Amino acid sequence: MKKLRLGVFLRSIKLCLFLGLAALVGGFFWWRWAVGAAAPKLKIEEKIFVVDRGESTSSIAQRLYHEGLIRSSLAFRLLIAKEGFGKRIQAGDFRLNSGMTPLEIAQELTHGTLDVWVTIPEGWRREEIAEKLNSEFRIQNSEFLEETREVEGYLFPDTYLIPKEATVGAIVKIFLKNFDKKFDQNLRQEAEKQGLAVKQVLTLASIVEREAKHDEDRPMVAGILIKRWKADWPLQADASVQYAKANQQSVRQLADNQQLTEWWPKNLTKEDLKVDSPYNTYLYRGLAPTPICNPGLASIKAVIFSQLTDYWYYLSDLQGQMHYAETNEEHAENINKYLR
């Protein structure tokens, strides 16, 4: 009986060893197959593969498999873990083909993206955007400014994934397409209900963007500006004077071959408030001829859904806090209290 049990035990051991060996051999050949190119002998066609920001390795592996670029998503994940590539994979566009091995694909995803992430902050004027694009793409400032002469305010501030080889025209189209997406038909209809054209919304929003630091202040500031505009009062917005002053400085400095670095000059003087420019809303009533910067969605919505109050005046103190007044006398008191 004992001999019978020993025989069964030995046969079980042999079977386990055989199965283990078979699994090792099978695993070895599976791994050799899985880490090979998906289609090494076929006609190779390049594909543009996009990795989204924050996308998981599992998601990337699944999409590579479904697009026929790798043979096994599991093997790709194991390879990524083995090589320590997980945290090095970049977001962007990549040129890949089925003749590449998973290791070559993984290495490609860690460098060499075809695109560049570019962030355009709210409230930048197009000259500032030109300087940013010049540093990222070596695009000439003058070329961008020529292309965007009529679209100040429409260059929607956001974070963009832009192809490295994109032309100026292509980049501007990316900005404008995003603007149309964000300033959608619903917002346009709401603006129309308020009797506001798109350009008027953007011109007011551009001033709100520069004048109000906090989102909660913007609808009230917008309401005051709209009240003054409709009552034929001068808007008296410092941001418009900053824009006008920088314009005049840039003309002088470009003539002297100097580089302008201060697009929003601070500490405006009484003389600055007299600068002769249609953008000077202290001298000229009505809206500025164009937006003075490219406002974000919060400022655009603040104009469309402005808050009506009894206030006619506002000022921002040195900490960016807003103070409102109904009369000129109250406004003068706020100036003495918070700015002097």
C-alpha positions as CSV (number, residue, x, y, z in Angstrom):
1,M,0.0,0.0,0.0
2,K,2.9,2.3,0.9
3,K,4.6,1.5,-2.3
4,L,1.4,2.4,-4.2
5,R,1.1,5.7,-2.5
6,L,4.8,6.4,-3.1
7,G,4.4,5.6,-6.8
8,V,1.4,8.0,-7.1
9,F,3.4,10.7,-5.3
10,L,6.4,10.3,-7.6
11,R,4.1,10.3,-10.7
12,S,2.5,13.6,-9.4
13,I,6.0,15.1,-8.9
14,K,7.0,14.1,-12.4
15,L,3.7,15.5,-13.8
16,C,4.2,18.8,-11.9
17,L,7.8,19.0,-13.1
18,F,6.7,18.3,-16.7
19,L,3.9,20.9,-16.5
20,G,6.3,23.4,-14.9
21,L,8.9,22.8,-17.6
22,A,6.3,23.0,-20.3
23,A,5.0,26.3,-18.9
24,L,8.6,27.7,-18.8
25,V,9.2,26.6,-22.4
26,G,5.9,27.9,-23.5
27,G,6.3,31.1,-21.6
28,F,9.8,31.6,-23.1
29,F,8.5,31.1,-26.7
30,W,5.4,33.3,-25.9
31,W,7.6,36.1,-24.6
32,R,9.8,35.8,-27.7
33,W,6.7,36.1,-29.9
34,A,5.0,38.8,-27.8
35,V,8.0,41.2,-27.7
36,G,8.6,40.9,-31.5
37,A,7.3,43.4,-34.0
38,A,3.6,43.0,-34.7
39,A,4.0,42.8,-38.5
40,P,7.7,42.6,-39.3
41,K,7.3,41.2,-42.9
42,L,4.3,43.3,-44.0
43,K,4.3,46.6,-45.7
44,I,4.9,49.1,-42.9
45,E,2.7,52.2,-42.6
46,E,3.3,54.9,-40.1
47,K,0.5,55.8,-37.7
48,I,0.2,58.9,-35.5
49,F,-0.4,57.6,-32.0
50,V,-1.7,60.1,-29.4
51,V,-1.0,59.6,-25.7
52,D,-3.3,61.7,-23.6
53,R,-2.2,63.6,-20.5
54,G,-2.4,61.3,-17.4
55,E,-3.3,58.2,-19.5
56,S,-2.5,54.9,-17.8
57,T,0.0,52.4,-19.1
58,S,-2.9,49.9,-19.3
59,S,-4.9,52.2,-21.5
60,I,-1.9,52.9,-23.7
61,A,-1.2,49.1,-24.1
62,Q,-4.8,48.3,-25.0
63,R,-4.9,51.0,-27.6
64,L,-1.6,50.0,-29.1
65,Y,-2.9,46.4,-29.4
66,H,-6.2,47.4,-31.0
67,E,-4.3,49.5,-33.5
68,G,-2.2,46.5,-34.5
69,L,1.1,48.1,-33.2
70,I,1.9,45.3,-30.7
71,R,1.0,41.7,-30.3
72,S,0.1,41.6,-26.6
73,S,-1.0,44.4,-24.3
74,L,0.1,42.2,-21.3
75,A,3.6,41.7,-22.7
76,F,3.8,45.5,-23.3
77,R,2.8,46.3,-19.7
78,L,5.3,43.7,-18.4
79,L,8.0,45.2,-20.6
80,I,7.3,48.7,-19.4
81,A,7.5,47.6,-15.8
82,K,10.7,45.6,-16.4
83,E,12.5,48.6,-18.1
84,G,11.1,51.2,-15.7
85,F,9.5,53.2,-18.4
86,G,6.2,53.8,-16.7
87,K,6.8,57.3,-15.3
88,R,8.8,58.4,-18.4
89,I,6.1,58.0,-21.0
90,Q,5.2,61.4,-22.4
91,A,1.9,62.8,-23.5
92,G,1.8,63.9,-27.2
93,D,1.8,62.6,-30.7
94,F,4.2,59.9,-31.9
95,R,5.0,58.3,-35.3
96,L,4.8,54.5,-34.8
97,N,4.6,51.5,-37.1
98,S,3.9,47.8,-36.8
99,G,7.5,47.0,-37.8
100,M,8.7,48.4,-34.5
101,T,9.3,46.1,-31.5
102,P,7.4,46.8,-28.3
103,L,10.7,47.9,-26.8
104,E,11.3,50.4,-29.6
105,I,7.7,51.7,-29.2
106,A,8.2,52.1,-25.5
107,Q,11.5,53.9,-26.0
108,E,9.8,56.2,-28.6
109,L,7.0,57.0,-26.1
110,T,9.5,58.3,-23.6
111,H,11.0,60.9,-25.9
112,G,10.6,62.4,-29.3
113,T,7.0,63.5,-29.2
114,L,5.8,65.3,-32.3
115,D,4.0,67.9,-30.3
116,V,4.8,70.6,-27.7
117,W,2.6,71.5,-24.8
118,V,2.1,75.3,-24.7
119,T,0.1,77.2,-22.1
120,I,-1.3,80.6,-22.9
121,P,-2.5,82.3,-19.7
122,E,-5.6,84.4,-19.5
123,G,-5.1,88.1,-20.1
124,W,-2.1,87.9,-22.4
125,R,-2.0,90.2,-25.4
126,R,-1.0,88.7,-28.8
127,E,2.6,90.2,-28.4
128,E,3.1,88.1,-25.3
129,I,1.8,85.0,-27.1
130,A,4.2,85.8,-30.0
131,E,7.1,85.8,-27.6
132,K,6.0,82.5,-26.1
133,L,5.7,80.8,-29.5
134,N,9.1,82.3,-30.6
135,S,10.7,80.6,-27.6
136,E,9.0,77.2,-28.2
137,F,8.9,77.1,-32.0
138,R,11.4,79.7,-33.2
139,I,8.5,81.5,-34.9
140,Q,9.2,85.1,-35.8
141,N,7.2,87.5,-33.6
142,S,6.5,89.7,-36.6
143,E,5.1,86.7,-38.6
144,F,2.7,85.9,-35.8
145,L,1.6,89.5,-35.3
146,E,0.9,89.9,-39.0
147,E,-1.2,86.8,-38.9
148,T,-3.2,87.9,-35.9
149,R,-3.8,91.6,-36.6
150,E,-7.6,91.1,-36.6
151,V,-8.0,88.5,-33.9
152,E,-6.9,90.0,-30.6
153,G,-9.3,88.6,-28.0
154,Y,-10.1,85.5,-30.1
155,L,-6.8,83.7,-29.2
156,F,-8.3,81.6,-26.5
157,P,-6.1,81.1,-23.4
158,D,-5.6,77.4,-22.7
159,T,-3.0,74.6,-22.7
160,Y,-2.5,73.3,-26.2
161,L,-0.7,70.4,-27.8
162,I,0.8,71.8,-30.9
163,P,2.8,70.0,-33.6
164,K,6.5,70.9,-33.6
165,E,6.4,71.6,-37.3
166,A,3.2,73.7,-37.2
167,T,3.1,76.8,-39.3
168,V,1.9,80.2,-37.9
169,G,-1.4,79.8,-39.8
170,A,-1.9,76.3,-38.4
171,I,-1.3,77.5,-34.8
172,V,-3.7,80.4,-35.2
173,K,-6.3,78.0,-36.5
174,I,-5.9,75.8,-33.4
175,F,-6.5,78.9,-31.2
176,L,-9.5,80.0,-33.1
177,K,-11.0,76.6,-33.3
178,N,-10.8,76.3,-29.5
179,F,-12.3,79.8,-29.2
180,D,-15.4,78.7,-31.2
181,K,-15.6,75.6,-29.0
182,K,-15.5,77.5,-25.7
183,F,-17.6,80.5,-26.8
184,D,-20.3,78.2,-28.0
185,Q,-23.7,78.8,-29.5
186,N,-25.4,78.9,-26.1
187,L,-23.1,81.7,-25.0
188,R,-23.6,83.6,-28.3
189,Q,-27.4,83.4,-27.9
190,E,-27.1,84.6,-24.3
191,A,-25.0,87.5,-25.4
192,E,-27.5,88.4,-28.1
193,K,-30.2,88.5,-25.5
194,Q,-28.2,91.1,-23.7
195,G,-27.8,93.1,-26.9
196,L,-24.1,92.4,-27.1
197,A,-22.2,91.4,-30.3
198,V,-19.3,89.0,-29.9
199,K,-16.7,91.7,-30.4
200,Q,-18.3,93.8,-27.7
201,V,-18.3,90.9,-25.3
202,L,-14.7,90.2,-25.9
203,T,-13.7,93.9,-25.6
204,L,-15.4,94.2,-22.2
205,A,-14.2,90.8,-21.1
206,S,-10.6,91.7,-22.0
207,I,-10.8,94.7,-19.6
208,V,-12.5,92.6,-16.9
209,E,-9.7,90.1,-17.3
210,R,-7.0,92.7,-16.5
211,E,-9.0,94.7,-14.0
212,A,-10.5,92.0,-11.7
213,K,-8.1,89.4,-10.1
214,H,-10.8,87.2,-8.6
215,D,-13.6,85.3,-10.4
216,E,-16.2,86.4,-7.8
217,D,-15.5,90.1,-8.6
218,R,-15.7,89.8,-12.4
219,P,-19.5,89.9,-12.9
220,M,-19.8,93.0,-10.7
221,V,-16.9,94.8,-12.5
222,A,-18.5,93.8,-15.8
223,G,-21.8,95.2,-14.6
224,I,-20.2,98.5,-13.7
225,L,-18.4,98.8,-17.0
226,I,-21.6,98.0,-19.0
227,K,-23.5,100.6,-17.0
228,R,-20.9,103.3,-17.7
229,W,-20.7,102.4,-21.3
230,K,-24.5,102.5,-21.8
231,A,-24.7,105.8,-19.9
232,D,-22.1,107.3,-22.2
233,W,-19.6,107.6,-19.3
234,P,-15.9,107.0,-19.9
235,L,-15.0,103.5,-18.7
236,Q,-11.8,104.8,-17.0
237,A,-10.2,101.4,-17.0
238,D,-6.5,101.5,-16.1
239,A,-5.8,98.3,-18.1
240,S,-6.8,100.1,-21.3
241,V,-4.3,102.9,-20.5
242,Q,-1.6,100.2,-19.8
243,Y,-2.4,98.7,-23.3
244,A,-2.1,102.2,-24.9
245,K,1.1,103.1,-23.1
246,A,2.7,99.8,-24.0
247,N,1.7,100.3,-27.7
248,Q,3.5,103.7,-27.8
249,Q,6.5,102.3,-25.9
250,S,6.8,99.4,-28.4
251,V,6.8,101.8,-31.3
252,R,9.6,103.8,-29.8
253,Q,11.7,100.9,-28.7
254,L,11.3,99.0,-31.9
255,A,12.6,102.1,-33.7
256,D,15.6,102.1,-31.4
257,N,16.1,98.3,-31.8
258,Q,15.3,97.7,-28.2
259,Q,13.3,94.8,-26.8
260,L,10.1,95.6,-25.0
261,T,9.6,93.5,-21.9
262,E,6.8,95.4,-20.0
263,W,3.5,94.9,-21.9
264,W,1.4,96.0,-18.8
265,P,3.2,98.9,-17.3
266,K,2.3,99.5,-13.6
267,N,2.2,102.6,-11.5
268,L,0.4,104.8,-14.0
269,T,0.9,108.5,-13.6
270,K,-1.5,111.4,-14.3
271,E,0.5,112.0,-17.5
272,D,-0.1,108.4,-18.5
273,L,-3.9,109.0,-18.2
274,K,-3.6,111.6,-20.9
275,V,-1.9,109.4,-23.5
276,D,-3.6,110.1,-26.8
277,S,-4.9,106.8,-27.9
278,P,-8.4,105.4,-28.8
279,Y,-7.6,102.7,-26.2
280,N,-7.4,105.4,-23.5
281,T,-10.8,105.0,-21.8
282,Y,-10.1,108.0,-19.6
283,L,-9.9,110.3,-22.7
284,Y,-12.4,108.6,-25.0
285,R,-15.9,107.4,-24.2
286,G,-17.3,104.1,-25.5
287,L,-15.5,100.8,-25.9
288,A,-11.9,100.4,-27.1
289,P,-11.5,99.7,-30.8
290,T,-10.6,96.1,-30.1
291,P,-10.1,93.8,-27.1
292,I,-6.9,94.7,-25.2
293,C,-6.0,91.0,-24.4
294,N,-7.3,87.5,-24.8
295,P,-9.8,86.9,-22.0
296,G,-10.6,83.5,-20.4
297,L,-14.0,81.9,-20.2
298,A,-14.7,83.3,-16.6
299,S,-14.4,86.9,-17.8
300,I,-16.4,86.2,-21.0
301,K,-19.2,84.7,-18.9
302,A,-18.9,87.6,-16.4
303,V,-19.8,90.0,-19.2
304,I,-22.7,87.9,-20.6
305,F,-24.1,87.3,-17.1
306,S,-23.0,90.6,-15.5
307,Q,-24.3,91.6,-12.1
308,L,-26.3,94.8,-11.9
309,T,-25.7,96.9,-8.8
310,D,-26.0,100.5,-7.6
311,Y,-22.3,100.9,-7.9
312,W,-20.7,103.1,-10.6
313,Y,-17.0,102.9,-9.4
314,Y,-14.5,100.2,-8.4
315,L,-10.9,100.0,-7.6
316,S,-8.4,97.2,-6.8
317,D,-6.1,97.7,-3.8
318,L,-2.5,96.5,-3.6
319,Q,-3.6,93.0,-2.6
320,G,-6.1,92.7,-5.5
321,Q,-9.2,93.2,-3.4
322,M,-12.0,95.1,-5.0
323,H,-13.7,98.1,-3.3
324,Y,-16.9,99.6,-4.8
325,A,-18.6,103.0,-4.6
326,E,-21.9,104.5,-5.7
327,T,-20.7,108.1,-5.9
328,N,-17.5,109.9,-7.0
329,E,-17.1,111.1,-3.4
330,E,-17.2,107.6,-2.0
331,H,-14.8,106.5,-4.8
332,A,-12.3,109.3,-3.8
333,E,-12.5,108.1,-0.2
334,N,-11.6,104.5,-1.3
335,I,-8.7,105.9,-3.3
336,N,-7.3,107.7,-0.2
337,K,-8.0,104.7,2.0
338,Y,-6.7,101.9,-0.1
339,L,-4.2,103.4,-2.7
340,R,-2.4,106.2,-0.7
